[in-house]
Every structure is written in C-alpha cells, then in structure tokens.
C-alpha cells in the first residue's frame, strides 16, 4: 500500500517515506481513509436523523459524533465534565497572565500522527516544535543525576556514558525487536512484512516486561546503563516508569516514532475538539447547511451518564445525571473504560464476559503536572561566568523529574512546567496542594540552579493536575502489563460486531485506551473511525468500494490472535 502523507510528517534522512502510525498491530491507512474524496461511507436514507448516543466528549467522542453527523445521523453527546477530555488547556489567575495557557493533558504530538493531523488541518490549527530534551527547538538541556549536573545543547555535549546508553538502546532494539526491518516495512507500508515480523514478536514477547527485555540484551548488561536509561532516556525523557509494562507497548511507541519530533498546538490542544464541536461541515447528508454538533445540542452536550442498560429490541438505554432517559439503536462509549466499573451503573449484558474481563484488567498510568506563569523567558539569560543559559530543559532524579520551558517570544510572559511525572513519581505529589507542590519543586530546582531565583519571575498562581485523582479519568492513560495482549485485542476489535452474539451488539468502544497506542491522540482518532464504521455497518450502511473502511479490510489485517489455552 502507498499513501500521500501530510508535509508535517518527518521524512527519513535518506529520502525514504516518513514513518506514520501505520500498525504494527492493525496496519490500516486511516489517513488515506480520511483523505479519500468518496468519504467514510453512507447509511440508508431511511436511517437519516437516527439518534446515536456518544458517551464522552473527548477527542474520540467529538470525532465520532462529527463523522456520524456528516453521514446524516444525529449524535447525542454526553459529557460529565468539559469537552476535550485529556486535551485540557487551562489559563492562569493573576495580572499579566492573560493569554498564557498550560496543557494539563496532551501537550505534544508526533508527526507520525497523520490521522490526527487531518483534523488539526481541518479546523485550521497551527503546530510548532515542542521543546523536548535535546530537541532542535530546545536551546539547552541539563541532565542532573546523583548530584552531578551536565549541560548540553546536543547529545555530543554529554559525557560518553550517555552516548553509550543511546547506542545501547538502538542495539537492543535491533537485537531483540527487528527494529531496522520493521522500520523499513512501516515506511513502505509493507503489510505482509509488518504482520510477519509482529506476529513473531507478539508470541515471543507478550509476557515480557520492558525491564526484562533490557536485561536480556547484551547491550544493557551494565546496571549503570539501565539506570541512566531509566532516569534520562532519549526523546521524551526517562523510561523507568514504564519498566514494569509490557515491552510490546514500548515497541509500538518506538516503531512509530511516537517518542520523537514532537509538536505542540499553538494556543492549546483543547481547541481541536472545541472547534470540531462548533464546525459546520462543508458537505453533510440530511442536515441543513450550517448544522454543527453545537447547533444539534443547543450549545451544550448532555450531562454525565449514570446508567447504561439493554432494553427490548436490543436497544441501548442511557440515563443521565439530570434523570433523562433515552433509548438508542446504537451507542459509542469513548470515556475511560474504568468508568463502566464505577461511575456508571451497567448491565452485565452490555458486553460479553471476556470483554468485561479485559475492561477490568485495563492498567492505567498515573501522571501529574504543575505549571507556573513567569514574566519572561529568563532562562535564556546568559550566565556571566560560563556563557551558558541561566536555566535549561531539565531531566533529573530529584522530585521534579522533568521541567519544560515554554517560550512565547523575547520579553513576553512565558510558562514553566516545573514538573511532569509518572506512576510512583506522580503519587508522591498526590497529597500536596498546588502551592505545596510548587514549594518542593522550587527547592529541588534550586539545588540544580543555585544562582537562579525562579520565584522572583513567577507572576501568577500555579495550576496542577493529578490524573489518577480526576473522578472521570482515574488515571492518565492505559499501559498494558505483560500478558495483556489478548485483553487489548478484544477491546480494539470490539467494533467488528458481526463476530459477537446478536444480543451483545450495538454499543461500540472507542477512545485511546481501546487503541494500541494509548496516551497518543492518534489512538483516539483511529478508534473513533473504527466506531464510526461499526455504527454505519450496524445501521445497514456501507463504504464506497474505492475507499474500504477498517472493517472492510479487517480479515486481511486483523491483529495477531494468540491461543487462549
């Protein structure tokens, strides 16, 4: 298969096609599907105006609703909190902070997210390079481990051991995961080769942790190398919080270059679902010109869902927090799957028992962030003694772990993400208020930068989040543990409902935790498109023969099926 890709995708240095999130589990060209002039499909005219429940107003829910509306269906969106989900952009309190924003959830997107890029372009948003450690957009990076601090503008500026660790990781991937072969296959969209390589790796590595994978590599026989890699890593930073997770999760990230070349959305990522909510598509079926999701909902989505159950005729009946009860022939559930276990009263009959087991086994990563607004990008001031930047993007084994410097231009107010942490590092912050967190962070950073008075530049109150403490999320994103591949396969393939008993059809799972690439917005987009295909098929619709959908191609590219016995 070939594809014409957006110019934002990063081409390989030797002129090969760019890497995209094409597989490895389900090598389907979602970007081609979206770009095709025939559209995503159509439903019988007798179904036009049919209501479809869409539960969750995050990116996956809004895209599902938007595309269903374009087909002539009437999506009814339910949202417990605010449109955007984990695309949450917030402002600050305090004079001089106007226009400054903080990304509490998703803040960086790889160019390999080409289906996501389709919607970013559709609503006219602009992206810019994100200042990851050692990235071209990052003036300088400081690595601080065990009390030793190293300043670098490129990796060549770091001590040799860090470059050795980077080389060890590359060698480890080739030794244990056929990285070079998979890289070539994914660039060329060589489906048979991708499936051949991945089938062997899934069978071999499903029960392996990330840490176990490293330990079995000759390249990482040194504990010191494993420790440095865990605390510093390369691309987005340290990897040690992922060490207990399945190595398959990590391979999906590195194969698709999801950990590199990141870009941020100018003005904040939450604009994407909000603009889609308000957007009037140029071409719709059934609806009058000027129709939008917002207009179909009188401006606001329905409130939180409190109950889901099946009723006569295999309908899905939804009760919301206002007491309103509505019954649908089809529903799309895009919220975090754990909501089905706790916040929403559910009939056992909604899903087959094996799917309930998979939902219960979902493993979420914790994550916390804290941002402060500052008067200007003072970190670009030069130290008179060394000539170096006064402060840098910082990776450390101290409490802060990762500190990001977000510049809006010379002498303009700016933002610092004082700390971005995961898992156990995130739980350390959980009992502390925003101001208590800031005090600990400033103390940690003061030990790295003793001559920099960060507090003097702060112009407003900090904003913070701990996603594990958010009542409608209970975690940042899914990260499979060893042995969880079968569970993930059940959730991802749920949209293929011809394979389910008739009394288990009609409700479709979507969202990034249903995807193979949780934590990346591309997974939310891909599973939304799967669900749209599923609803269309469920209501008797079909795709154009020239633009087969994910369900039409399923038998040729279905994910590896491991034996149950």
KOLNU-940273 format. One record per residue: residue in one letter; z negated, y, x of N, C-alpha, C in turn. Coordinates in pm, whole numbers, plus 50000, padded with zeros to 5 digits. Layout:
<vexkes>
AZYXZYXZYX;...
</vexkes>
This chain:
<vexkes>
X500004988150085500005000050000500005012450088;X500655022950040500655035650112500145046450019;X499775057650078499215068549999499515081850065;X499765091949984499835105450034498455111550016;X497815115350127496425119350124496285134450136;X495165140050085494935154450099494895158650245;X495275170850270495275175650408493875176950464;X492845176250377491485177250426491035164450494;X491715153250469491375140950540491695142850688;X490835137250772490975139450916491875128750977;X493055132351029493935122251087493365116951218;X493715104751248493285098751374493955106051489;X493265106451604493755114351717495105109551769;X495465097051743496745092051793497835092451687;X497595099951580498615101751478498625091251368;X497695081851372497625071851265497175078551135;X497395071751021496925077250893495415079150896;X494895088150813493455090450811492695079050742;X491435078150775490545068750706490155074750571;X490135066450468489615070450337488665059550288;X487965062150180487055052250123487845042050041;X488745035450109489615025250051489025011750091;X488115006550009487434994150044486184996850124;X485644986450194486254973250214486054963450098;X485084966250008484764956349905485834955449797;X486374966949758487324967649648488424977349689;X489424972649764490434981649820491444986249715;X490994996049636491835001749531492035016649562;X493235021649542493575035449578493245045049463;X491975048649450491565057749343492245071449357;X492495075749481493135088649499494575088349445;X495295077449469496645076149413496615075649260;X495645068549206495475067249061495315081048998;X494495089449059494235102849006495455112049020;X496195110349129497305119449157498575116049080;X498645104249021499895099648958500215108048833;X501475112348818501825120748702501685113748567;X501645100448565501505093348438500095094148381;X499135098748461497765099748412497035086448418;X495795086648367494925074948381495095064648270;X495875067848168496075058248060496025065047925;X496195057047821496165062447686495515052547591;X495025057747479494435049247375495275050447248;X495185040647158495955041647033495595054346956;X496585059946888496355072346813495255070646709;X495095058546658494045056046558492645057846615;X492535057746748491215059446810490945073846852;X491905082546838491695096446879490505102446805;X489655109446877488455115446818487255106146814;X487425093546853486315084146853485235088846950;X483985088546904482895092746989482515081647088;X482255085847213481775076747317480545083147380;X479435075947384478225081347447478385081047599;X478005091847663477965092447810476535096447847;X475795087247904474375089447929474175093148075;X473825105548097473665111048232474715121448260;X474275133648295475195144648320475325147948468;X475195137748554475515139648695477015139148715;X477445138348840478875138748868479605127248799;X479055115248805479735103748744479855105548593;X478795110248530478845112148385479815122948344;X479825134048417480715145148381482175141248403;X482465134148512483845129748534484255119648428;X483375110248394483685100648287484005108048158;X483145117548122483335124947997484625133248001;X484885139648113486075147948128487355139748110;X487425128248174488635120048165488755113348028;X487655109547967487715103847831488185114447732;X487715126747750488165137747663489665139747677;X490185139247798491615141147819492435130447748;X491865118447731492565107547662492545109147510;X491755118747461491675120747317490415115447254;X489495110347335488205105947283487225117647280;X486115115747210485105126347201483835121747273;X483685125347400482475121347471481255129147418;X480145122147408478875128547371477935126547489;X477725137247564476955136447689475475138547661;X474645129647716473195130847710472675133847850;X471805143747861471255147347993469785151247978;X468925144348053467485146548042467025159248112;X467765163648214467295174748296468345185748299;X469265185248395470295195448407471595189148453;X472705195048415473995190048458474075190548610;X474505179648669474635179048814473955167148878;X472865162148816472175150748877471685154149016;X472085145949115471685148449253472635157749326;X473585163649254474275175449302473485187249245;X472405190549314471455200549265471375211949366;X471835223649324471815235649409470825245449349;X469855250049429468845259249377468825272049460;X468295282649399468135295349467466695297049515;X466395308949567465055311949620464455323649543;X463135324549549462435336149494462115345749607;X462305358349583461965368349685463105378149705;X462765390749727463765401049751464565397649877;X465855399749869466725397149983467275383049987;X466845374549892467325360749892468465358649792;X468875369249726469935367949625471195361649686;X471725351849618472945345349665472715333949761;X471505332649816471205321549905470915309049822;X471395297749870471185285349796470735274249890;X470135264149829469705252249902470205239949828;X470715230349903471235217949845470105207549846;X469495205249730468365196149725468805181449729;X470015178949686470565165449692471755164949786;X472905161449731474105160249815474445173749877;X474645173850009474975186450075476135185250173;X476615172950199477695171250295478575159550251;X479865161450266480825151950213481865148750320;X482145136050346483175132650445484575134650387;X485545138750469486925139950421487505126850370;X486895115550409487375102650357487125101250207;X486355110350147486095110150002487255116649928;X488385109949925489605116249873489645117049721;X488975107949650488905109249504487995120949466;X486895122449537486035134049518486815146849545;X487595146949653488355158849689489325162849578;X489845153149505490745156049392490065165649295;X488805162949263488095171349166487645184549228;X487275184449356486955196949425488145206449420;X489345201149447490565209249442490875213449298;X490645204349205490985206949064490265219349011;X489005221049048488225232248996488215244249092;X488995243449200489175254949287488025257949380;X487265247649417486175249749512486705248849656;X485965254949747486335255449888485255248249969;X485665240850071484705234250159484765240450299;X483695238250374483615243050511482885232650595;X483095232550726482425222650811480915223650799;X480255211950797478795211650787478195210050928;X477125217350958476575217151094475695205151126;X476305193551134475615181451176475295182051326;X474405173351374474125173051518475395170651600;X475595179051701476695177851796478075179451733;X478135184051607479425186451544480055199251600;X481365200551584482065212451634481535225051567;X481095223851442480595235551369479165239251407;X478545231351492477145233251529477085239451669;X476595252051680476585258551812475845250351918;X474715244551880473955236551977473025227051903;X472625216551973471725206351918470605204052018;X469395202551966468255198852050467765185252007;X467625176452104467035163252081465665163152146;X464645160652064463255161052111462585147652080;X462395139652183461765126552167460635124852267;X459515119952215458345117052301457975128952388;X458125140952331457725152952403458745158252501;X459865151152519460925155952606462035162252523;X462425174252562463415181752485464695183352566;X465835180452502467145181752567468045190652481;X468675200352544469575209852478471005205452504;X471845205552399473225200952417474175208552326;X475335211652378476435216952296477455205952267;X477525196052355478315183952332477485172252382;X477925160152349477175148352393477145147352545;X478115153252611478145152852758476965160052821;X476325168952743475185176452795473875168552788;X473885157452716472675149352704472535139952824;X471325135352854471145125752963471995113252941;X472285106253049473185094753046472745084252945;X471435082452927470975071852837471475073952695;X471635086452653472125089152517473605085352505;X474345088252609475765084152607475875068952612;X474935062552683474905047852688474635042052549;X473755048652477473435044052341474655045452250;X475365056452262476585058352182477605047452214;X477775044552342478705034052382478235020352333;X476925018052336476385005352289476665003252141;X476555013952062476825012851918478295009451893;X479185015851965480605012651949480884998251988;X480294993852098480504979952142479914970052043;X478744973351990478074964751893478934962751768;X479564973451722480414972451603481634963751629;X482214964951747483374956551777482974941951796;X481834939751863481374926051887481044918751757;X480314925551669479754918551554480414921451422;X481324931351416481854935251286483354938351288;X484074933951390485524935751395485934950051362;X485204959651420485384973551379486814978351403;X487364975951520488704981051551489744975451456;X489654962251428490624956051337490484961851196;X489234963451149489034968851015489484983451009;X489234990751115489645004751120491155005951100;X491904997751172493354997951160493794993751020;X493184983150967493554978150834493294988550726;X492174995650737491865005550635492755017750646;X493105021650768494045032750784495395029450722;X495835017150742497145013050693497095008050548;X495905007750490495705002450355496314988450342;X496014980450442496484966650450495504957850374;X495744956150243494784949350156494504934950200;X495504926750227495194912850268494324912350394;X494604921150491493824920850614492394925850591;X492244936250512490894941150478490084929950412;X490704923350316489984912850243489654900950334;X490544897750424490304886550515489124889450608;X489114901250667488024904950759486704905750684;X486734912450568485484915050496484884902250437;X485724893250390485204880750333484384873050437;X484874872650559484144865550664482824872550696;X482864885850700481654893250734480604892550624;X481024893250500480064892150389479344878750394;X480104868150413479504854850420478554853650540;X478934859750650478164858550774476934867650776;X477034879550713476034889950735475224893950612;X475454887750499474734892050377473224891450393;X472724882050471471274880550484470724887450609;X471514896250671471134902450798470714916950778;X469594920950837469194934950837470004942650940;X469984955650927470604964351026469944962051162;X468614961551163467904959851290468194946251352;X468244935851269468564922551320469954922051381;X470884929151319472254929851370472264936251509;X471504947151526471424953551657470814944151761;X469734937451721469014928951817469864917351867;X470814912951787471654901651826472824905951914;X472974918951932474074923952014473634925052160;X474484920652250474214922252392474064937052428;X474764945552355474744959852384473384966152358;X472594959952270471304965752233470134956552271;X470284949352378469174941152423467994949852466;X468254961852507467214971252551466504977252429;X465184975352425464404981452315464534996652320;X464545002352440464645016852452465925022152386;X467025014852405468265019052341468155018352189;X467535007552139467375006251994466495017451940;X465465020852015464545031351971465255044951968;X465995048052072466725060852075467755061351963;X468485050451945469495049951839468845052151703;X467685045851682467005047451554466525061651529;X466085068251635465495081551616466505092851625;X467585090651697468595101151713469915097251648;X470365085151675471625080651618472785089451662;X473875088651586475025097251612475715100051479;X476375111251468476975115451341475965123751264;X475255117551170474325124951085472915125051139;X472605117451243471255117051297470745102851310;X469415101451313468785088451336469055078351226;X469005065551264469305054651172468105045851140;X466925048751197465855038851187465345036751045;X465465046650959465015044650821465895034650748;X467085032150800467975022150743467795008250805;X466975007150909466874994450980466524982450889;X465684983850786465384972150701466504968450604;X467504977350587468544975050487469594965250538;X470414960550445471494951450481472474958150576;X472894950950678473894956450769475214959050696;X475474952150587476704954650511476734969050460;X475564974450423475504988350377475954997850489;X475534994950610475855003550724477335002350759;X477864990250754479274988350787480164995950690;X479784996250563480595003950467480655018650507;X479545023850557479485037850597480375040450719;X480235032050822480975034850946482455031350933;X482795020850858484205017650838484955029250773;X484295035950678484945046550600484705060450659;X484075060850778483745073550844482975082850752;X482135076850666481315084950577480235092450652;X479975088550778478925094950857479475105650951;X480705110050929481295119151028482175129650960;X482485140351036483415150950994482975157850864;X481685158550837481215163250707481575177750677;X481745180150547481995193650497481025196450383;X480695209150365479875213350253480705221550157;X480265222450032480965230449931480405244549933;X481265254249957480845268249964480265272349829;X479025277449830478375281549707477555270849641;X477655258449691476795247849638477545237049564;X477105224649582477785213049526477665212049374;X476605217949316476415216749171477515223949094;X478215232949162479345239549096480385229649047;X480535218349117481585208849080481385203348939;X480245196948908480085192248769480005203748668;X479425215048708479345226248613480725231748579;X481595232448678482955237448650483755227348568;X483565214448594484235204348512483745204948368;X482475207648350481885208948215482565220248136;X482885231048205483485242748139485005242448140;X485605233548217487045234048240487835230048115;X488885237648090489815234547982491035227948045;X491195214848031492325208048097493655213748048;X494615214048139495935219048103496685209448011;X496315196748019497005186747938495985177147880;X495845177247748494965167747681495705161647562;X495185150647514495695144147394494715147147281;X495225149947162494435151347040493745164947028;X493135169747136492335181847127493195194447137;X492775204947069493495217647072493395224047210;X494395231947248494285239147376492995247247381;X492395247747499491145255047515489905246547496;X490085233747460488935224847443488355221347580;X487045221247588486325217147709485155208447669;X484535202147767483315194647736482265203847677;X482165215747732481185225347682481445228847535;X482715231347503483015235147364482765223547267;X482995211247311482725199747225481235197747201;X480405203647288478945202047277478245215047238;X479005224947193478405238047162477605243447279;X478075240647400477485246547519476465238147592;X475815228747524474735221147587474845206247555;X474555197647652474555183247623473405179447532;X473465167547476472355161947400471165159747495;X469945159047443468785157247532468625142847579;X467515140147646467255127147708467355115647609;X467915104647655467955092447575466595085447587;X466065081247474464775074247475464895059547435;X466005056047369466175042047328467645038347324;X467955026247368469295020447358469165006647298;X469925004047191469904990447138471224987147070;X471474974247054472694969646987472434968346837;X473454971846759473364970546615474584963046564;X474644960746435475674952346374477064956946417;X477954947146434479304950146477479394952746626;X478344948846699478294950546845478444965246885;X477784973846807477754988146840476574991046932;X476645002546998475565007247083474905019047012;X473625017746982472915028346910471995035647007;X472105048947005471405057547101470435066447026;X469175066247068468165075447016467815085247126;X467785098347092467425108047196466065114147167;X465615122647260464245127847253464015137347136;X465085141847071464935150046951464755141546826;X464895128346842464815119246728466155116046666;X467225122346716468565119946665469025105846701;X469615098746604470095085046626471585084746595;X472365080246692473815079246673474295065646723;X475325060646660475855047546693477295048846741;X477615041546848478925042746914479545029046935;X480865028946940481575016646976481595014347126;X481385024947202481365023747348480425034147405;X479815030747519478905039847588479055037847738;X478855048547813478855048047960477475052448007;X476825044048086475495047248138475625050648286;X475325063348321475535067848459474245072048530;X473115071548461471865075448524471405064748624;X470345067948702469795057848793469435045448712;X469795033648761469645021448682468195018348649;X467255022748735465835020248705465385027148576;X466115037248531465775043648405465775033648290;X466625023548301466715013348198465475004448194;X464675004948300463464996748308462215004348268;X462295017748265461065025448249461175036548145;X462095045648162462145057448078462835055047943;X463645044647935464435042047815464045028547757;X463715028247631463425015547562464755008447536;X464884996347589466174989347582466024975547519;X467034971747445467164957747401467564949147519;X466994937147528467444927747630468914924147614;X469414925547491470804921447464471844931347516;X471414942547573472384952147624473254946147735;X472614938147822473304932647938472974917847951;X473844910148015473494896348047472264896048138;X471524885048134470284884148210470524885848360;X471664880948411471944882648554472124897348591;X472624905248498472764919548525471404926448521;X470554922248429469194927848428468484924848561;X468674912648610468074909148740468594918348849;X469894920848849470484929548951469934943848939;X469764948748816469204962148796467774962748850;X467004952348820465604952148865465514951449017;X466464944949082466444943349228466964955649303;X467524965249232468034977149299466954983249388;X467324986549510466384992149607466785006449637;X465875015849608466165030049631465475035149756;X466175043749829465615050749944464885063349895;X463745066349958463075078949934463705089750022;X463595102249977464145113150059463475126350021;X463195134650121462615147850095463325158350179;X463315170650127463865182250199462985194250172;X462985203550266462375216650243463225227350310;X463535237850233464355248850281463565261950275;X463855270950368463325284550362464455294450385;X464385306050316465355316750343464855325450459;X465755329750544465395338250658466295350550660;X465845360750735466505373650729467885373850794;X468095364850893469375364550963469425351651047;X470595348151100470685336151185470135338851325;X468835340951333468185344551459468325333851566;X468635321651524468775310651620469925312851717;X470835321951683471955324851773471595334951881;X470395340851870469935349551980469865341252108;X470165347452220470145340252347468805341952419;X468295330852467467075331152548467395338152680;X466655348652710466955356552829466835348252957;X465955338452957465705330653078466765319953099;X467155312952990468065301453003469495304252959;X469695314852877471015317552821471375308652705;X470435300252662470695290952551470375297452416;X470865291252308470505295752174468985295152159;X468445304952087466995305452069466475292951996;X467295287651906466915275651829468195268051796;X468075255151775469255246751755469035237051639;X470145231451591470015219851503469135209851579;X468095204451514467075197051587466865183051532;X466945173151621466565159451590465315156251669;X464295150951602463025148551670462295136751607;X461335131251684460465120951628459195127051569;X459115140251568458005146951501458225146651350;X457285152051274457295150951128458585156051064;X459185166251123460365172351060461585163351063;X461735155251165462865146251190464205153751205;X464715159951101465985167051112465875181251060;X466275191151139466255205251099467665210851111;X468175216751000469555221650994469555236850974;X470455243551043470555258151042471835262150971;X471695269350860472815272050770473115287050770;X474195290450836474575304150869475515309650762;X475305322250721476215328850627476965340350689;X476875341750821477555352650890476565361250968;X477045368751066476165376951152475305386551071;X474015386551101473055396051042472905394850890;X473455384250832473265382050689472105372250668;X471395373350555470345363450527470905349250534;X470095340250582470525326550606469455316850556;X469705303950576468815293550524468545283350634;X467315278750643466975267650731466495256050646;X467085244350666466495231950613465495227550720;X464225231050700463215228350802463035213450826;X463225205650721463035191250736463865183650635;X464495172950683465245163750597464825149850642;X464145142550555463555129650594463865118950491;X463645106350534463945094650453462785084550457;X462695076650351461795064950345460365068450385;X459775061150480458385063650517458175078050562;X459165083850631459035097750674458965107150554;X459665103550447459605111550326458255109950256;X457745097850253456475095350184455315103050249;X455435106050377454385113850445454225127650384;X455305132950326455255146350268454805146350122;X454835134850058454715134349911453485141349856;X452295140049916451115146549856451045161549879;X451915167149962451785181050003452625190349916;X452095202249889452845212549818453925218149910;X454795226349853455865232249933455305240550049;X454285248550022453715256850128452985248550232;X452295238050188451625229150284452665222250373;X453745218050314454815211850391455355221550496;X455595233850452456155243750544455225245950663;X453925246450639452985248850748453055237550852;X453105225150807453205213850900454525214450977;X455585217950906456905218650971456965229651077;X456415241251043456425252251140455595248651263;X454515241351243453705237051358454505227551447;X455195217651384455995208151462457105215251539;X457815224251472458915231351537458395240951644;X457175246251622456585254951722456305247851854;X456085234751847455875227051968457185224952045;X458295225051973459605223552037460125237052085;X459835247652007460315261152039459105270552049;X458325269452156457075277352166457295292352171;X458485296852205458745311152217459475317052097;X459615308951991460335313551871459355314551754;X459275326351695458405328551579459255327351452;X459405315151405460225312851286459645320151166;X458315319751152457665325651035458025340451019;X458205347351130458495361751125459795364651052;X460695354851047462005356850984462075352250839;X461025345350791461055339750655460915351150553;X461805351550453461835362650357461575358250213;X461275345550192461015340950056460265327850057;X459895323149939459145310849928460015298649956;X459415288150012460185275950036460505268749906;X461565260749909461885251649798461935237649854;X461475228049775461375214349826461685204149719;X461955192049761462155180849668461725168149737;X461135159049660460925145149700461535136749589;X462685130949616463435124449508462695112549449;X461825106149526461055094849472460045099349367;X459755112449363458795117949268459475124949151;X460805124749149461545130849039461605120948923;X461095124648804460925114748697462205108248646;X463345114848660464595109048611465445103048723;X464825101348841465555095648954464755084649024;X463485087549059462595077649120463095072749256;X463945080449319464495077049449465755085049474;X466185085249600467355093149636468645085549603;X468775073549656469945065449624469695050949661;X470545042449606470445028049628470785024549772;X470065014849828470395009449960470044994649956;X471044986149954470794971849937470004965950053;X469124956850019468404948950117469214936350148;X468884929250256469574916650283469504907250162;X470594900450136470654891150024470994897349891;X471274910449889471524917449762473004918749727;X473874913249810475304914949783475684909949643;X475184898349605475534892649474475104901849361;X473934908149376473474917349273474384929549263;X474764934949378475634946649377476994943349317;X477484931549346478774927449291478714927049138;X477624921949082477504921348936477554935348876;X476854944748938476804958248885478154965248897;X478784964249013480064970949034481134965448940;X481174952348922482244946048843481954946048693;X480874952548650480474952348509481544958248418;X482404966948473483444973248390484504963148345;X484574951248409485544940948370484924932348261;X484914937348139484104931148035484794919847960;X486084917647984486714905747925486044893047976;X485344894048089484674882648150483254880848097;X482814889848009481474889047950481544883447809;X480454877447760480424873447618480644885647529;X481244883747414481574894947326480364903347290;X479214896847276478024904347235477344911547351;X477994911647468477454918947583478414929847630;X479394933147546480394943047583480084956547517;X480774966847568480734979847502479924990547572;X478984986647658478264996447739478654994047885;X479025004847954479605003848088478725011048188;X478365004148296477545010048401478425018148498;X477955029648538478635037848639477585045848714;X478045053348813477125060848897477135055549039;X476665063649133476815059449272475975047149305;X474865044549231474095032449263474765019749211;X475785021149130476595009749087477705007249189;X477995017449269479105016549364478685009249491;X479675006349574479415000449706478985011049806;X479185023749774478895034549869477875044049808;X476705038849775475655047249717475255058049816;X474865069549761474505080849844475685089749877;X476885085249846478085093349867478705096049731;X479055108749708479595112649578480875105149543;X481595100549645482805092749620482495080449535;X481335074149557480965062449479480745065949333;X480205077949307480035082449169481385084349102;X482355089749176483695092049121484385078649093;X484345069649189485045056849174484505048749056;X483185048149041482635040348930482865047348796;X482935060648797483305067748674484705063748630;X485635063048724487005059248691487085044748646;X486255036048704486175022348655485725022148509;X484685029948478484155030148342485165035948244;X485895046248287486935052048200487975041448169;X488405033948271489345022948246488725012848149;X487445009648170486784999748084486725004147939;X486365016647914486295021747776487685021847713;X488665026647788490045026947740490495012847699;X490255003147785490634989247757489864983847636;X488584986947630487724982247520488224987347384;X488794999447382489275005447258490755003047234;X491334993547309492704989647285493744997547358;X493335005847455494275013847530494815006647653;X495665013647726496265007647845496745018547940;X496975014748064497525023848164499045023248160;X499685033148219501125032948236501475022248339;X502595015348317502985004548409503195009348551;X503515022248568503745027548703502445031848772;X501335031548700500055036048757498925026648714;X498945014348763497915004848722496515009548761;X495555007448672494185011648697493395001048772;X492125003948801491304994448877491164980948808;X491104980948677491004968148605492304960448605;X493434967648606494744960848610494954953848744;X494414959548851494574953848984493464944149022;X492474942848935491234936048971491434922049028;X492234914048964492364900049008492924898849150;X493684908749193494264908449327493294913249435;X492324921449396491484928049497489994926649467;X489624917249381488224915749341487314913949461;X486084919249453485134917449564484864902749592;X484504900049716484164886449759483104880549665;X483294868149627482304861549540481604850649620;X480334852949649479544843149723479004832549628;X478834820249673478304809649585476874812749543;X476504808549424475154810649373474224799149410;X474764787449439473924775649466473864773049616;
</vexkes>
